[in-house]
Amino acid sequence: MDHDIPAYGLWGLVVLNSLVFILFAFSFFKPQSRRDWRTFGTFAAFIVALFVEMYGVPLTLFLLAGWLQGRYPQLDPLSHDAGHLWSTLLGLSGNPHFSLLHILSNILVFGGFLLLASAWRVLYRAQRQGQLAQSGPYARLRHPQYAAFVLIMAGFLLQWPTLLTLLMFPVLVVMYVRLARQEEQSTRDAFGAEWEAYRQRVPAFFPRLPGASGPVAR
């Protein structure tokens, strides 16, 4: 490794990457209510925590440096590539940026943003017309926007796991599920029987497999 090239302390990259992903998500999610801002705020906190460790201060690598050096003596535990911990732990060789994990990570992240964008367009149109959103992603999932946030976070965890984001992830998933349930109550009050029929037909977070039948997951 070339130690003349700094691996961390790149705060400009921390700010730039955080702003890019947060503003991109904001452009599609467009929070309005207090509930929306809580959802978006926790997602933004996850993104900032991720990029602080990716380019700023690698707290996770500092804490695990002794264990990593003892188990993987050829590894520089504070190198930038060492931050791809799954590649190290799974014994993957080669440049981690071209590994299957990294490719899958990119698919989840960009797929999540694509789902977020397409869901927002449907929801925005339905809200303007005073209708229940049931087309596009909402034909497969009742809460595609929350599912999109989870996909994006899961993708980043595959690429660059940290102790803080690993701890945040299940907490945020539970929070999103609770927020989704609260939204369902207000939607039921607004649309009544139409909502009940939709709920019976469309699962909440996991789309039906092709050809699947029977009751949907609540």
N, C-alpha and C positions, 0 to 999 in steps of 0.2 A: 504493500500500500504506500502511496506517496503522501507522507505526512505534511508536505508543504501545502497541500490542498486541504482547506478546512472542511471537515465533515459536518460540523455543527456551529452554532453561533451565527447562523445565517438568518437573522431576524427579518431582513427584507423579504426572504422567501416565505417565512412564517406568515407575515402580514399579507403578502401577495396571494399565496395559495388559499389562505383562510377567506380572504375577501372574494376571490373568484368563485369558490364553491358556495359560500354563504349567499352571495348576491345572485348567483345562478339559481339556487334553490328558492330564494326570495322572489325572483321574477316569476316563478310559476306557482308558488304556494300562496303568496300575497295574504299574509295574516291580517285579520280584521278584528276578531273578537279577542277577549283576554285568553280564551282557551287556545285560539290559533297562535297567539304570541308565545304562550307557554310551550306549545309544541315546537314552534320554530326556534325558540330560545334554547331549549335543551339540545336540539340538533346542532345549532351553532356552537354551543359549548363543547360538544363532542368533536366537531371539526377543528376548533381552536386547540383543544387538548392534543389531538392527533398531530397537527403540524408543528406544535411547539416541540414535541418529542422527535419528530421527523427531521426538523431542520434547526431547532433551537437548542434545547437541553435534553439529551437522551437519558431521562431519569431512570427509565426501565433498564437500560443497558448499564448504567452506573450501579444499580442495585443488584443486577445479575452478573456483573463483570467477573467476580471471583468464581462463581459456579461455572460460567461459560468457559473461562480460561482453564479451569481444572478439567472439564469434560471435553473441550475442543481446543487442545493446545495450539493448533495451527491457526486458530481464529483470533483476529484482532477484535476484542469485544466492543471497542469504541469506534470501529470503522462504520461507515455509513451502511455498507452491505450487511453488517451484523444486525441492523435493525429489522431485516427481513427474517424474523425469528423462526417462523414456521419452516423456512428453507433449511435453516441450521438444524433445528430439532428433528426434522424428517430426513436429514442427511442428503439433501438435494445438492447436486454439484452444478457448476456453471454459473453464469450471471443470473442472479435472482430476478432481474427485471424481465427476463425472457422465459421464466419458469411457468409451468402449467398453473401454479397458484396465482402468479401475478396476472396471467391472462384471464383466469377465472375472476379475479378481483376486479379487473377492468370491465369485464362483462357485467358483473353485478352493479358496479358503480354507475356505469353509463346506462345500463338497463333501468336502474332505479330512477335516474334523472329523466329518462325517456317516459317512464310510467308516470312520474310526477307531472311532467309537462302535458301529456295527453289527458290525464285525469283532470287537471285544472281547466283545460279548455271545455270539457264536457260539463264540469260543475259550474263554471262561470256562465255558460249558456243556459243551463237549467235554472240557475238562481235568477237570472234576468227575466226568464219567462215564468217564474213562479212554479216550476215543475220539479218533480223528483228526478235526480240524475240516475238514468238507467242504461245509457248507451256507452259505447267505447269500453274503457276499462271497468266502468260500473256495471256492465253486463256480466262480468266475470267475478268481480269482487265488490263488496259493499264499502270497503275502506281502502281503495287503491293508493291514496296519498300516504296514509300511515305505512302501508306495505312498502311503498317506495322509499321512505326514510329508513326503514329497517334494512332493505336491500342495500342501500348506499352504505350504511354503517357496517353491515356484514362484509361488504366488499373491501372496505378499508381495513377491517380487522384481519382479513386474509392477507392483505398486502403488508401491513405494518402494525402488528399487535403491540399494545402497551398495557401495562398494569392498570392504568387509569381508565383507558377506553374499554378494556375487558370488563372492568367493574361497572362502568357506566352502561354498557350495552344491555344487560338483562333488566336493569332498573328502567331504562328508557323504553324497552319493549313493553314492560308491565304498565308504564305510564301511558303509552300510546293505546294499549288495549282498553284501559280505563276511560281515556278520553273518547275513544270510539264508542264505548257503551253509553257514555253521557250524550254524545251526539245522536245516537240511535233513539234515545228517549225523546229528545226535542223533535226529531224527524217523525217519530210515531205520532206525536201530538199534532204535527202540522199536516200529515198526509193520511193518517188513519189506516183504513183498509187497504189503500194502495201500497202503503209501506209494508203492511203485514204480508201481502202477497209477494212483494219484492223480497222480503226477508226469507220467506219460505223457499224462494226459487234460487237466490244467489248467496253463496257463502261469504263469510265476513273477511277473511284474510288469505285463505288458500283456495285457489280456483279448482273447480272440479276437473278430474282427469277426463279426457275424451271417452265417451261411452259410459261414464259413471252414472249411477242412478241412486235413488233413495234420498233420505233427509240430508240437508246441507249441514256443515259444521257451523255452530252458532258463534 
